[in-house]
């Protein structure tokens, strides 16, 4: 399955989360089914997910990102899944963050966080570790976040409540 980022990717991600088979045996992050870039993404998946929860996805021709994987949840209280995108440029990552957030029905805030906003130990955008945004797509809460140091854009979808999604992210994101 190919995943493109922005409005079309939100629909594709929902379908991908549904199509992922239940995890059985944990493949190694060095599995030949993952490209080296996808293996990098596997090393940064959220707490509560294992490599066996994830599968590689095909990069769309002309996409800004280098690689993509999707991970399906098997734990109660977590989103249905998270899709991770790896970039070689923060500018491209930020542009895709903005385009994807614009495709959502934007929430007033993400939990108690400004939407969109930054995350990290300081509120100063210069010291931020990444960006954070949320909204809904097809009646599912969706949370997007970037991690500047790794140039990874992640989005989680599939809960009915943004506050619950933020609680999960603060603990596991």
MIDOSE-1310 file (N, C-alpha, C; in nm, 2 decimals, decimal comma, always signed):
residues 173
xxxx	+0,08/-0,12/+0,00/+0,00/+0,00/+0,00/+0,09/+0,12/+0,00; +0,05/+0,22/-0,08/+0,12/+0,35/-0,08/+0,06/+0,45/+0,01; +0,14/+0,53/+0,07/+0,08/+0,63/+0,16/+0,14/+0,76/+0,12; +0,05/+0,86/+0,09/+0,10/+1,00/+0,06/+0,05/+1,08/+0,18
xxxx	+0,13/+1,18/+0,20/+0,10/+1,27/+0,32/+0,01/+1,38/+0,28; -0,08/+1,41/+0,37/-0,18/+1,52/+0,37/-0,32/+1,45/+0,36; -0,42/+1,52/+0,30/-0,56/+1,47/+0,31/-0,57/+1,32/+0,27; -0,51/+1,29/+0,16/-0,53/+1,15/+0,11/-0,47/+1,05/+0,21
xxxx	-0,36/+1,09/+0,28/-0,29/+1,00/+0,37/-0,38/+0,96/+0,49; -0,46/+1,06/+0,53/-0,54/+1,03/+0,65/-0,64/+0,92/+0,62; -0,70/+0,92/+0,50/-0,79/+0,81/+0,47/-0,71/+0,68/+0,45; -0,59/+0,69/+0,38/-0,51/+0,57/+0,36/-0,46/+0,51/+0,49
xxxx	-0,43/+0,59/+0,58/-0,38/+0,54/+0,71/-0,49/+0,47/+0,79; -0,61/+0,52/+0,78/-0,72/+0,45/+0,85/-0,74/+0,31/+0,79; -0,74/+0,30/+0,65/-0,75/+0,17/+0,59/-0,64/+0,08/+0,62; -0,52/+0,14/+0,63/-0,40/+0,06/+0,66/-0,41/+0,00/+0,80
xxxx	-0,45/+0,08/+0,90/-0,46/+0,03/+1,03/-0,56/-0,09/+1,04; -0,67/-0,08/+0,96/-0,77/-0,19/+0,96/-0,71/-0,31/+0,89; -0,63/-0,29/+0,79/-0,58/-0,41/+0,71/-0,46/-0,48/+0,77; -0,39/-0,42/+0,87/-0,28/-0,48/+0,93/-0,32/-0,61/+1,00
xxxx	-0,25/-0,72/+0,98/-0,28/-0,85/+1,05/-0,24/-0,84/+1,20; -0,30/-0,92/+1,28/-0,26/-0,93/+1,42/-0,11/-0,97/+1,43; -0,04/-0,92/+1,52/+0,10/-0,95/+1,53/+0,12/-1,09/+1,59; +0,21/-1,17/+1,54/+0,24/-1,30/+1,59/+0,38/-1,31/+1,64
xxxx	+0,48/-1,31/+1,55/+0,62/-1,31/+1,59/+0,68/-1,18/+1,56; +0,77/-1,14/+1,65/+0,84/-1,01/+1,63/+0,95/-1,02/+1,53; +0,93/-0,95/+1,41/+1,05/-0,95/+1,32/+1,16/-0,86/+1,37; +1,27/-0,89/+1,33/+1,39/-0,81/+1,37/+1,38/-0,68/+1,30
xxxx	+1,43/-0,57/+1,36/+1,44/-0,45/+1,29/+1,54/-0,46/+1,17; +1,62/-0,56/+1,17/+1,71/-0,58/+1,06/+1,65/-0,67/+0,95; +1,52/-0,70/+0,96/+1,45/-0,78/+0,86/+1,46/-0,73/+0,72; +1,47/-0,81/+0,63/+1,49/-0,77/+0,49/+1,36/-0,71/+0,43
xxxx	+1,25/-0,72/+0,50/+1,13/-0,65/+0,45/+1,13/-0,50/+0,48; +1,22/-0,45/+0,56/+1,23/-0,31/+0,58/+1,36/-0,26/+0,52; +1,34/-0,14/+0,45/+1,46/-0,07/+0,40/+1,54/-0,02/+0,51; +1,66/+0,03/+0,49/+1,74/+0,09/+0,60/+1,67/+0,21/+0,66
xxxx	+1,61/+0,29/+0,58/+1,53/+0,41/+0,63/+1,42/+0,36/+0,71; +1,35/+0,26/+0,67/+1,23/+0,21/+0,75/+1,28/+0,15/+0,89; +1,40/+0,09/+0,88/+1,46/+0,04/+1,00/+1,49/+0,15/+1,10; +1,53/+0,27/+1,05/+1,55/+0,38/+1,13/+1,42/+0,42/+1,20
xxxx	+1,31/+0,42/+1,12/+1,18/+0,45/+1,18/+1,14/+0,35/+1,29; +1,17/+0,23/+1,27/+1,14/+0,12/+1,37/+1,21/+0,15/+1,50; +1,33/+0,21/+1,49/+1,40/+0,24/+1,62/+1,34/+0,35/+1,69; +1,24/+0,42/+1,64/+1,18/+0,54/+1,70/+1,03/+0,52/+1,72
xxxx	+0,98/+0,40/+1,72/+0,83/+0,38/+1,74/+0,80/+0,41/+1,89; +0,67/+0,45/+1,91/+0,62/+0,49/+2,04/+0,62/+0,37/+2,13; +0,64/+0,40/+2,26/+0,63/+0,30/+2,37/+0,50/+0,22/+2,36; +0,51/+0,09/+2,38/+0,39/+0,01/+2,37/+0,38/-0,06/+2,24
xxxx	+0,45/-0,02/+2,14/+0,45/-0,08/+2,01/+0,58/-0,16/+2,00; +0,58/-0,27/+1,92/+0,69/-0,36/+1,89/+0,71/-0,36/+1,74; +0,82/-0,40/+1,70/+0,85/-0,42/+1,55/+0,74/-0,51/+1,49; +0,69/-0,61/+1,56/+0,59/-0,70/+1,50/+0,46/-0,63/+1,48
xxxx	+0,44/-0,51/+1,54/+0,32/-0,43/+1,52/+0,32/-0,35/+1,39; +0,44/-0,34/+1,33/+0,46/-0,25/+1,22/+0,48/-0,32/+1,09; +0,45/-0,25/+0,98/+0,48/-0,30/+0,85/+0,53/-0,19/+0,76; +0,61/-0,22/+0,67/+0,66/-0,12/+0,57/+0,55/-0,07/+0,48
xxxx	+0,55/+0,05/+0,44/+0,46/+0,10/+0,34/+0,54/+0,16/+0,23; +0,48/+0,15/+0,11/+0,55/+0,20/-0,01/+0,55/+0,35/-0,02; +0,66/+0,41/-0,05/+0,68/+0,55/-0,06/+0,62/+0,59/-0,19; +0,53/+0,70/-0,19/+0,47/+0,75/-0,30/+0,57/+0,82/-0,39
xxxx	+0,56/+0,80/-0,52/+0,65/+0,88/-0,61/+0,64/+1,03/-0,59; +0,75/+1,10/-0,58/+0,74/+1,24/-0,57/+0,72/+1,29/-0,42; +0,70/+1,20/-0,33/+0,68/+1,24/-0,19/+0,80/+1,31/-0,13; +0,77/+1,39/-0,03/+0,88/+1,47/+0,03/+0,95/+1,38/+0,13
xxxx	+0,89/+1,27/+0,18/+0,96/+1,19/+0,28/+1,04/+1,08/+0,22; +1,13/+1,02/+0,30/+1,22/+0,92/+0,25/+1,17/+0,78/+0,27; +1,09/+0,76/+0,38/+1,04/+0,63/+0,41/+0,92/+0,64/+0,50; +0,84/+0,54/+0,51/+0,72/+0,53/+0,59/+0,69/+0,39/+0,64
xxxx	+0,65/+0,38/+0,76/+0,60/+0,26/+0,82/+0,47/+0,29/+0,89; +0,39/+0,18/+0,91/+0,27/+0,20/+0,99/+0,26/+0,09/+1,10; +0,21/+0,13/+1,21/+0,21/+0,04/+1,33/+0,07/+0,03/+1,38; +0,02/-0,09/+1,40/-0,12/-0,11/+1,45/-0,11/-0,14/+1,60
xxxx	-0,20/-0,08/+1,67/-0,21/-0,10/+1,81/-0,27/-0,23/+1,85; -0,22/-0,29/+1,96/-0,28/-0,41/+2,02/-0,30/-0,39/+2,17; -0,28/-0,26/+2,22/-0,30/-0,23/+2,36/-0,42/-0,14/+2,38; -0,50/-0,18/+2,48/-0,62/-0,10/+2,51/-0,58/+0,04/+2,56
xxxx	-0,65/+0,14/+2,51/-0,63/+0,28/+2,55/-0,53/+0,36/+2,46; -0,48/+0,29/+2,36/-0,39/+0,36/+2,26/-0,47/+0,38/+2,13; -0,41/+0,46/+2,04/-0,48/+0,48/+1,91/-0,48/+0,35/+1,83; -0,56/+0,35/+1,73/-0,56/+0,23/+1,64/-0,43/+0,21/+1,58
xxxx	-0,36/+0,31/+1,55/-0,23/+0,30/+1,49/-0,16/+0,43/+1,48; -0,03/+0,42/+1,44/+0,06/+0,53/+1,42/+0,13/+0,51/+1,29; +0,14/+0,62/+1,21/+0,22/+0,61/+1,09/+0,34/+0,71/+1,11; +0,46/+0,66/+1,07/+0,58/+0,73/+1,09/+0,64/+0,76/+0,96
xxxx	+0,68/+0,89/+0,93/+0,75/+0,93/+0,81/+0,89/+0,99/+0,84; +0,99/+0,95/+0,77/+1,12/+0,99/+0,78/+1,16/+1,09/+0,67; +1,22/+1,20/+0,71/+1,26/+1,31/+0,62/+1,41/+1,33/+0,62; +1,46/+1,40/+0,51/+1,60/+1,44/+0,51/+1,61/+1,59/+0,52
xxxx	+1,50/+1,66/+0,54/+1,49/+1,80/+0,56/+1,38/+1,84/+0,66; +1,42/+1,93/+0,75/+1,32/+1,98/+0,85/+1,21/+2,06/+0,77; +1,26/+2,14/+0,67/+1,17/+2,22/+0,59/+1,06/+2,13/+0,53; +1,10/+2,02/+0,47/+1,00/+1,93/+0,40/+0,91/+1,87/+0,51
xxxx	+0,96/+1,83/+0,62/+0,88/+1,77/+0,73/+0,78/+1,88/+0,78; +0,82/+2,00/+0,80/+0,73/+2,10/+0,85/+0,62/+2,13/+0,75; +0,66/+2,13/+0,62/+0,56/+2,16/+0,51/+0,46/+2,05/+0,51; +0,50/+1,93/+0,53/+0,40/+1,82/+0,53/+0,32/+1,82/+0,66
xxxx	+0,38/+1,86/+0,77/+0,30/+1,87/+0,89/+0,19/+1,98/+0,87; +0,22/+2,09/+0,81/+0,13/+2,20/+0,79/+0,02/+2,15/+0,70; +0,05/+2,09/+0,59/-0,05/+2,04/+0,49/-0,14/+1,94/+0,55; -0,09/+1,85/+0,63/-0,17/+1,74/+0,69/-0,26/+1,80/+0,79
xxxx	-0,21/+1,89/+0,87/-0,29/+1,96/+0,98/-0,40/+2,04/+0,91; -0,37/+2,11/+0,80/-0,47/+2,18/+0,73/-0,59/+2,10/+0,67; -0,56/+1,97/+0,65/-0,66/+1,88/+0,59/-0,75/+1,82/+0,70; -0,72/+1,84/+0,83/-0,80/+1,80/+0,94/-0,90/+1,90/+0,98
xxxx	-1,01/+1,86/+1,04/-1,10/+1,96/+1,11/-1,02/+1,99/+1,24; -0,96/+2,10/+1,25/-0,87/+2,13/+1,36/-0,94/+2,15/+1,49; -0,89/+2,09/+1,59/-0,95/+2,11/+1,73/-0,90/+2,24/+1,78; -0,98/+2,29/+1,88/-0,94/+2,42/+1,94/-0,81/+2,41/+2,01
xxxx	-0,78/+2,29/+2,08/-0,65/+2,27/+2,14/-0,63/+2,12/+2,15; -0,51/+2,08/+2,18/-0,47/+1,94/+2,19/-0,46/+1,91/+2,34; -0,56/+1,86/+2,41/-0,55/+1,85/+2,55/-0,55/+1,99/+2,60; -0,45/+2,03/+2,67/-0,44/+2,17/+2,71/-0,33/+2,24/+2,63
xxxx	-0,28/+2,18/+2,53/-0,17/+2,24/+2,45/-0,23/+2,32/+2,33; -0,16/+2,42/+2,30/-0,20/+2,51/+2,18/-0,20/+2,42/+2,06; -0,29/+2,45/+1,97/-0,30/+2,38/+1,84/-0,30/+2,47/+1,72; -0,19/+2,47/+1,64/-0,07/+2,39/+1,65/+0,02/+2,46/+1,75
xxxx	+0,11/+2,38/+1,80/+0,21/+2,43/+1,90/+0,34/+2,35/+1,89; +0,42/+2,38/+1,99/+0,55/+2,30/+1,99/+0,55/+2,22/+2,12; +0,64/+2,12/+2,13/+0,65/+2,04/+2,25/+0,80/+2,04/+2,29; +0,82/+2,01/+2,41/+0,96/+2,00/+2,47/+0,96/+2,07/+2,60
xxxx	+1,08/+2,08/+2,66/+1,10/+2,13/+2,79/+1,07/+2,28/+2,81; +1,07/+2,35/+2,70/+1,05/+2,49/+2,70/+0,95/+2,54/+2,60; +0,88/+2,64/+2,64/+0,78/+2,69/+2,54/+0,84/+2,78/+2,43; +0,96/+2,81/+2,44/+1,03/+2,89/+2,34/+1,05/+2,80/+2,21
xxxx	+0,99/+2,85/+2,10/+0,99/+2,77/+1,98/+1,14/+2,75/+1,93; +1,23/+2,83/+1,97/+1,37/+2,80/+1,93/+1,43/+2,68/+2,00; +1,38/+2,65/+2,12/+1,42/+2,54/+2,20/+1,33/+2,41/+2,19; +1,23/+2,42/+2,11/+1,13/+2,32/+2,10/+1,19/+2,19/+2,04
xxxx	+1,15/+2,08/+2,08/+1,19/+1,95/+2,03/+1,11/+1,91/+1,91; +1,00/+1,97/+1,89/+0,92/+1,94/+1,77/+0,79/+2,02/+1,77; +0,70/+1,98/+1,68/+0,57/+2,05/+1,67/+0,46/+1,95/+1,70; +0,34/+2,00/+1,73/+0,23/+1,92/+1,77/+0,10/+1,98/+1,72
xxxx	+0,01/+1,90/+1,67/-0,12/+1,95/+1,62/-0,22/+1,84/+1,62; -0,35/+1,87/+1,62/-0,45/+1,77/+1,63/-0,58/+1,82/+1,57; -0,67/+1,72/+1,54/-0,80/+1,75/+1,49/-0,87/+1,62/+1,46; -0,97/+1,62/+1,38/-1,04/+1,50/+1,34/-1,04/+1,48/+1,19
xxxx	-1,05/+1,35/+1,16/-1,07/+1,31/+1,02/-1,16/+1,19/+1,02; -1,26/+1,19/+0,94/-1,36/+1,08/+0,94/-1,41/+1,05/+1,08; -1,43/+1,15/+1,16/-1,48/+1,13/+1,30/-1,38/+1,06/+1,39; -1,26/+1,06/+1,36/-1,16/+1,00/+1,45/-1,06/+1,11/+1,48
xxxx	-1,03/+1,11/+1,61/-0,92/+1,21/+1,66/-0,79/+1,17/+1,60; -0,71/+1,27/+1,56/-0,58/+1,25/+1,50/-0,48/+1,34/+1,56; -0,37/+1,29/+1,60/-0,26/+1,37/+1,66/-0,14/+1,36/+1,57; -0,08/+1,48/+1,53/+0,04/+1,48/+1,45/+0,15/+1,54/+1,54
xxxx	+0,27/+1,49/+1,53/+0,39/+1,55/+1,60/+0,51/+1,52/+1,52; +0,60/+1,62/+1,53/+0,73/+1,60/+1,47/+0,84/+1,59/+1,58; +0,95/+1,53/+1,54/+1,06/+1,52/+1,63/+1,18/+1,58/+1,55; +1,22/+1,70/+1,59/+1,32/+1,77/+1,51/+1,46/+1,70/+1,50
xxxx	+1,50/+1,63/+1,61/+1,63/+1,57/+1,61/+1,64/+1,45/+1,51; +1,53/+1,38/+1,49/+1,53/+1,26/+1,40/+1,46/+1,29/+1,27; +1,40/+1,41/+1,25/+1,33/+1,45/+1,13/+1,22/+1,34/+1,10; +1,14/+1,31/+1,20/+1,03/+1,21/+1,19/+0,90/+1,29/+1,21
xxxx	+0,81/+1,27/+1,12/+0,67/+1,32/+1,14/+0,59/+1,19/+1,17; +0,51/+1,20/+1,28/+0,42/+1,09/+1,32/+0,28/+1,13/+1,33; +0,19/+1,04/+1,30/+0,05/+1,07/+1,33/-0,02/+0,95/+1,38; -0,10/+0,97/+1,48/-0,18/+0,87/+1,55/-0,32/+0,89/+1,52
xxxx	-0,40/+0,79/+1,50/-0,54/+0,81/+1,47/-0,62/+0,69/+1,52; -0,75/+0,72/+1,54/-0,84/+0,61/+1,57/-0,90/+0,61/+1,71; -0,88/+0,71/+1,79/-0,95/+0,72/+1,91/-1,07/+0,82/+1,89; -1,16/+0,82/+1,98/-1,28/+0,91/+1,96/-1,26/+1,04/+2,04
xxxx	-1,15/+1,06/+2,11/-1,13/+1,16/+2,21/-0,99/+1,22/+2,20; -0,98/+1,35/+2,17/-0,85/+1,41/+2,16/-0,77/+1,41/+2,29; -0,85/+1,43/+2,40/-0,79/+1,43/+2,53/-0,72/+1,30/+2,57; -0,80/+1,19/+2,53/-0,74/+1,05/+2,55/-0,62/+1,03/+2,47
xxxx	-0,62/+1,08/+2,34/-0,51/+1,07/+2,25/-0,39/+1,14/+2,31; -0,41/+1,26/+2,36/-0,30/+1,34/+2,42/-0,24/+1,27/+2,55; -0,33/+1,21/+2,63/-0,29/+1,14/+2,75/-0,19/+1,03/+2,70; -0,24/+0,95/+2,60/-0,15/+0,84/+2,55/-0,02/+0,90/+2,50
xxxx	-0,02/+1,01/+2,42/+0,10/+1,06/+2,36/+0,20/+1,11/+2,47; +0,15/+1,18/+2,57/+0,23/+1,22/+2,68/+0,31/+1,11/+2,75; +0,24/+0,99/+2,76/+0,30/+0,88/+2,82/+0,39/+0,80/+2,73; +0,35/+0,79/+2,60/+0,42/+0,69/+2,51/+0,48/+0,75/+2,39
x	+0,43/+0,87/+2,35/+0,47/+0,93/+2,22/+0,62/+0,94/+2,20
